[in-house]
């Protein structure tokens, strides 16, 4: 593959975009863009996914650039984490952009250095279906303070624009940049003849695509003509309607027509069923769709409805709905046809698919993979258990997790994990750590007693659940607890919470299997699960350390040598599975070993 060549004009204040088909091509382009700045003594900022950051840094190392020597001139950040800091109410916030990105640029531009920035935050927004936010973030880069010489390179995977609906959006994105770099299939190096041939191939593909579209339109016109034909008897029409309804139910699909000017919606019978209704039970409107949209997705869906009336073919959107019975379903809405009018779309046709089962199946697979990976990499109890909670919770799209261990006929919470974006969680964590639960008490105690997964559909409406008030304050609803069982013995209980109601049937089966896997694993590590057995002397030393005494002070207080104190501390570290004094004191206090 030919090595990519970046534009040769002066790039200070330039805003470039790279469309790529392979990661190899992206790595070559980005590493050259970044590396040339570092080689000239200037600065570079990389805002990318972990996989791409590692690949870029490997390429820079191969090219002879010592990143350790560029510590003040090279900044690498996680695109998803930084993007999270910029989003307010579902959209990039100008003030946060200025306060966050501006500080990074100021640091990198110290001593008059030019700065080059590679970024993938816009690609993450695009892949999430956030077209309006993608354009808004591109605009923020264009509107930034131009007091520093800065060149910005964005990157989008070309296959993100494969569908016909993406054509208009593709043009909008190109308009935001001063330079567009073609994908790797276009030969940036080579003869003019080779480039012309590439253009011809692209023209051929475009022509073929247009022909295919014309063919589809022709087939649709024929189908519509047949549907209107008097030759179709009422019996045939009825039979076709029944067949279509059956097909929609089998495929978990529903179809709709929307007339934006009147906000009039027509739903197929199965679309009513997808929304948990009987056919014809309500008169559907866009307001009703928004009302049933899950609160966290509502603003994004409202923006998509606005785009639907303005764009020729907006991209599909995935979101959640909350049905009248309270259960949450995952759906994907796709525009199939737009009939234009004099003032925007006159009629819009679309399909809705219930993808909940696919989503659950994906979660199940991700959960098993997460558990296996966490157990393989298990090193110490605290690190391994925390990764287990984090990876399993993330795979199942849960927000909070706790690991409970049985000690002296009660369960105590040893570790807790929560999603970083979750707010108002402090009171819930404090109350959880303070609980001592006998068998059958609260959700973890029920799982301990029954030796099987136990669920609560919505803890915020369950007065018998001891933590229901603090759970409600933290925005938690569904809860599940399941035991790690080996030979009918419960070795631990894992508890998780969601901001949605829990889907119980298939989740219970998955967690039962995971509980057996964890039980087998924990049975071989019983020493890590039992309370640490510290000697009286070790307890004395640890208590004095907790009061802030150094080794010489402890030795003087106990009339022993400093080397003896250090030897005891090494034993304490081993028993508590920690590596330093602060961790030993914190772990011992959490376990109630010292006070």
N, C-alpha and C positions, 0 to 999 in steps of 0.2 A: 504494500500500500504506500502511495506517495505521501511524503511528510507534508502536513498542512502548512500553509504560508499565510501569516497574518498580513493585513493591509500595511503598506509601507509608508503611508503618509503620517504626518505628525499626529500622535495619538493623545496628546494632552487634551483633556476635556472631551475625549471621544466616548461614545456609548455604542459598543459593538454587540452583536448577537451571533452566536454560533448554533446552527442546527446540525445535529450529529446523528448518525445511524449506528455507530459502534462506540463503546467506551474507549477503545484503543485510540480512535481518532480524536475523541474529546481530550484524553490525557495528553496526547501530543500537542494539540492546540493550546490547551490551558497551561501546560508546563512551560512551553516556549514563551507564552504571553507573560507568565509570572517570572520565569527564569531570566529573561532579558532585562527585566527591571532590577532584579537582585544583582545580576552581574555588573550593571552600571552603577551600583552603589545606591540605588533608589529603594523604594519600599513596595511591598506587595501584601494584599489582604485576600485571604481565601475564605469564602463562605460557601461551604459545600457539604455534601453528605459524607459520613465517615468513610465509606468505601472509596469515594473519589478523592478525599483528602489524602488517604494512604497512598493511592495510586500516583497522585501528583508528586507527593514527597519522595516516593521511590524514583520517579522519573527525574526529579531535580537532583537527587543524590547520584544517579547514574550519569547525569550530565556534568558532574564535578562540583556542584554547589553544596557547600557545607551549611546546612540550615542552623546548626548549633552556633555558627559564627554570625548568623544574621538575626539573632534573637530580638533586637530592637527594630528590625526592618521587616520582619515576616510575622504576620498574624494569621492564625488559622482558627476558624470558628465553625460550629455546627449550624448548618442552614436551618434545620427545623427548630432548634432551641432559640436562635436569634429571631426567627420569624415570629415565634410565640410572643416575644417581648414587644414586637411592633404592632400586634393586632389588638384593636379595641373595638368591641361590639361587632366583631366579624370582619373588620376591614383594617388595612394599614393606617396607622395614625401619624399625621405629619409631625406632631410634637415629639412623639416617641422616636420617630425616624431621626429627627434632628438631634435629639439628646443621645441616642445610642450610636447611630452610624457616624454622626458628626464627631463624637469623641474618638472613635476608632481612627477616622481620617486625620484628625488633629495630631494624634499620637504618631501615626505612621509618617506624616508630613513634616515632622520635626526637622530642624536644620535645613529647611528648604528643599527636602526630597520630593521628587515626583512620586506619585502613588498609582499603582495598578490594582484593580479590584476584580476578582473573579467571583461571580455569585450564582447560586442556584435557588434562591428563595422564590423567585418568580416561577420557576419550573415546578416547584412543589405546589404553589397555589394553582397553577394550571392543571396539574395532575389531579388535584382535589375538586376540579370543576368550578373553581373560583375565578371566572374570567374577569369580572369587574375589579376584583381585588388585584389580579395580575396586572392589569393596565394601570391601576392606581399606584401600585408599587413602582412600576416602570416610570411613571410620571414623577414620583418623589425623587428618584435618582436624577431625572432630567432637571428638576427644579431646585436641586441642592445648591448651596453656596459655592460659587465658582472661584473662590479665592485661592484654592489649591489646584495645582496641575494634577488632574486625576483622569485616568482612563478606566472604563468599566466594561467588562466582558460578561455577558449573560450567556446561558446555554440551555437549550431545550432539546429533548430527544425528538427526532423527526417523526417517529411513529405516533407521537401524541396528537398529530394533526392529520392522521390517516383518513378520518371520516369526512364526508362532504360537508358536514355541519361546521367543520373547523376552518373552512376556507376563508370566510370573512374575518374570523378572529385572527388567523395567521397574518392577514394583511394589516390589522390593527397593531399587532406586536411588531411587525417589521417597521411600521411608521414611527415607533418610539425610539428607533436606533439610528445613529449616523452611518453605520456600516453593517451590512448583512453578510456573514460568511457562509457559503453554501455547505451542504453536507459532504461527507467523505466520498459519496458516489460521484461527485462532480470533481474532475481533475484540476486541482489548483496548480499543480505543476504539470508541465507537458506542453505540447504544441498547440497553436491556435486551431489546427485541424482537429486535434483530439477534443478540444473544448467544444467546437462546433458539433462534433459527433454526439457529445454528451447532450447538447441542447436539442438535437434532433430526437435523441432517445426520449428526452423529457416531453417533447412535443407529441411524440407518438403515444406515450403513456397518457398524456392529457387528452388526446383525440380519442383514444380507446375508452377512457373513462367517460368522456362526453357521450360517446356512442352508446355505452352501457346505460347511462342515465336516460338517454332518449328512448332506448328500448324499454326500460322500466316504465317510463311515462306512457309509451304506446300501449304496453300491456295493461296499465291501469285504466287507460281510456277505454280499451276493449272491454275490460271487466265491468267498468261503470255502465257502458252501453248495454251490455248483456243484462246487468241488474235492472236497467230501466226498460228492457224489452218487454213488450206485451206477451211475448212467447212464454215468459216465465209465469206460470200459474201461481195462484195463491198458495197451493199445496207445496209447490217446489220452493217458494220463498220461505215458507214456514219451516220446511225440512232443512234448508240451508242455514237458517237462523239457529235452529236447534244444534246442528252440527258445529257451527261456529262457537256457540256457547259451551258445548262439551269440550271443544278443542281449547278454549280459553281456560276452562277449569283444570284440564290436564296440565297445561303449560303454566298455570298460575299467572295468567295474563288478564288484563282488562284494557279496553280501548275507550277513547274519549274524543269528543269534538268540543272545541271552545270557540265562542264568538266574542272576542274581547270587547267590542263596542258596547255590547249589552251585558257582558259578564255572564253569558248563558253557557252552561255546560250540559253536554249529553253524555251519559255513561252507559257502557254495556252492563249487562246484568252481573257479570263476574267482577267488574270493578267495584260495584256495591259490596259484593262479598269480601273483596280484599280489604275494604274499609270497615268490615265487621257489620254490615247492614244487609237487610233484605232488599232485593231489587225493587226500586221505586220508592223506598222508604222515606227518602228526603228529596228535595230539589237541590242538586249539587251546584255549588258556586265556588269560585276561587277563594272566597273568604272561608268557606267550610273546609277546604283543603288546608289552608293556613291554620285554622283552628285545631285541626287534627294533627298537624305537623308537630313533631316532638320539639319542645321549647328551645333546645340547643341548636336545632336546625332551621328554626322558623325564619330568621332574618335572611339566611342564605337562600331559602326557597322563595321568599318574597322578591329578592333581587333577580332570581332566575325567571320568575313570572314576568317581571318587567322586561328583561332581555328577550324573552320569548315573543313578546308583542313587537319588538323593534328589529331583531336580527332575522336574517333569512333562514338560518338553521342553527339554533343554539345547541351546544353539546348536551349529552344526557346528564342527568343529575341523580345521585343516590341520596336518599334521606330516610328518616324514620317517621312513622305515624303512630299515634296512640289511639287505639280503637275504643269504642264506647265501653267495652268490657274491662278496659284498663291495660290490656296487653299491648306490647310494642312490636311493630312489624317493620322490616327493612324493605324499601321498595326502590325501584329504578324507573325513572320516567324518561321516555325518549320521544322526541318530535319526529313524526313520520312525514308530514306534509304541511305546508303553509300556503294558503290561498291569499295572495295580497289584495289589498283594497286601496282606495285613494288616500287613506290616512292610516297607514300601518296595516297589520294583518287583518283580514276579514274573517277568515276561518282557519283554525289550527287543529290538526289531527295528531293524536299521539297514542302511545302504548305505555301502560304501567305494568311492571312485573314485580310480583312478590318474591324477593330474593332471600327471605329470612332463612329458609332451609339451607341454601348454599352458604349463607353467612355462618350459620351454626356449625355446619360441617367443616368450614374453614377454621372456625374457632377450636373445634375438637382436635383437629390435626395439629394446629399451632400449639395447643395446650400440651399434648403428648410430646411434641418436639421440645418445647420449653422445659418441661420437667426432666426429660432425658439429658438435655444439655447442662442443666443446673447440677444434676447429680454427678455427671461425668467430671465437671470442673470443681466439685466440692473440695474445699481445702480445710477451712475452719468452720465450726458450727455457725458463728455469727455471720460471716461473709456468705457461706453457702446457703443458709436459711434465708437471708435477706434477698439473695439473687433468686432463690426459688419463689418467694412471694412476689417479687417484682416481675419476673419473667412470666410466671403463670397468670398473675393478675392482668398483665398487659395483653397476653395472648387471648384471654377470655374477655377482654374489654371491660374489666372490673377496675374499681377506683381505689379500694382500700383492702389491705390484707393483714391478718394477724396469725401468728403461730403460737398455739397454746400447748403446754406440756403438763401432764398430771404429776403432782407432788403431794404426798400425804393426803390422798383422797380429795384433793381439789385441783382444779385447772387454774394455771396462771398464764397470762400472756407474756411470752418471752421477747418477741420481736413484733414490730409493726412496720408496714410499708404503706405509703399513699402516693398517688399520682402527683407529680410536682405541681400541676396546675390547680389542684384541689385546694380550696380555701376554707377557712373556719373549721379546720380539722383538729385543732389543738385540744379542745375540751373533750372531743370524742376519744382521742388517744389517751388523755390523762385518765378518763373514767375507765377505759378498757384495761390499762395497766393496773389500776387499783382493785379490780374485781378478783375475787377468789370464788370459783364456781364449783359446787358439788355436782355429782351426776344428776342429769335431768334439769339443771338450772340454766336458764337462758339458752341461746342457740348453740354455743359450743358444748354446754353440758348435755343438751339433748343428743347431739351427735356422739358424744362420749358414751352416753347410756345406750343408745340404739345401735351403735357401731355401723351406722350408714349415714349418707348425706341427709341433712335437714335444711329446709328452706323457709324463709318468710317472704311472702310476696311483696309486702311494703312495711318496713319496720317503723316508719314514721306514723303509721296508723295502727300500731300494735301496742296498746298501753301496757301489756304484760311484759314487753321487751324493755329491760331496765334502762337501756341507753336510747330510747326512742326520741327523746327531746334533743339530745346532742346530735343524734343521727339526722334528725330533721333539719337542724341548724346547719349541718355540713352538706345538705342536699343529697343524702343517701336514702335509698328506698329499698331495693331488693337485697336480700342477704342469703348466703349459703354457707354452711359449715360441713366439713366432711372429715372423717377420722383416717389416720394412717394405721392400718390394721395388719397384724401379723399373728397368725394362729389364734384368732379370736381375742387378741390383746391389743388395746388401743395404746399406741406409743406416742401419738401426738394428734392434735386437731387443728386443721387449717380453716380459717374463717375469712370470707371475702364479702365485699359490699359493692353495689352498683348504683348508679344514678337512675337506673330504669328498674322496672319490675323484673324479677327473675323468671326466665323461661325454664321450667323445672324438668320436664321429662327427659330429654336427651342430655341435659347438663348433669342430671343425677347419674345416669349411666356412665358418662365420661369420668366424673369425679370418683365414682366407686372404683373404677379401674385404676385411676391415678392413686387413690388411697392405698390400694393393694401394693402398687409399685413402691410407694413411699414407705409403707410398713416393712417391706422386705429390706429396703435400704437402711432404715433407722434401726432395725433389729441387729444390724452388724455394727452400729455405732452407738450402742446404749450408753457408753461412757460419756458421750457428748450431751446426752439428754438428761442424765442424772444431775442433781445439784452438786457443785464442786465440794469435795471433802478436804477442807483446809485444816491444818493442824492448829492447836491453840496459839503456838508461836507465830505461825503465818497470819492468823487473824489479828494478833497484836500488831505485827509489822504493817499489815495492810491498813488497819485502823489509823495508825500513826501517819502513814503516807497520805491517807485521805484528809488528815488535818493539816497537810502542807509541809510535813517534816521531810527533810532530805535524809539520805542514808547515814551521814555522820551523826545527825541529831537523833535518829532512831537508834543507832548503835549506843549512843551515850545514855539514852533513856532506859534501854533494856540491859545495859552492861554487857554488851556483846561486841564483837569486832565488826568493822564495816564490811569485810569480805563475807562474813556470815549473813549479814543483812542482804547483800547482793545475791548470795546463794539461795536464800529463802524467796527473794523476789523472783528469781528465775523459776523456781518451783511453782510460785503463784501464777506466773504467766502461762506456764504449761497447763496447769489445771483449769484456768479460766479461758484458755484458747485465745490469748491476746499477746501483743508483742511490746507493750510499753506500760508505764506506770499509770498514766491517765486512763487508758482503756481498762486496766485492771480495777482501778477504783470505781469507774463508772459501771462496769459489769457487776462487781460485787454489790454495789448499792442497789442496782436494778433487781438483782436476785435476792436481796434481803440478807446477804451474808454479813454486811457491815451496815452501819447507820450513820 
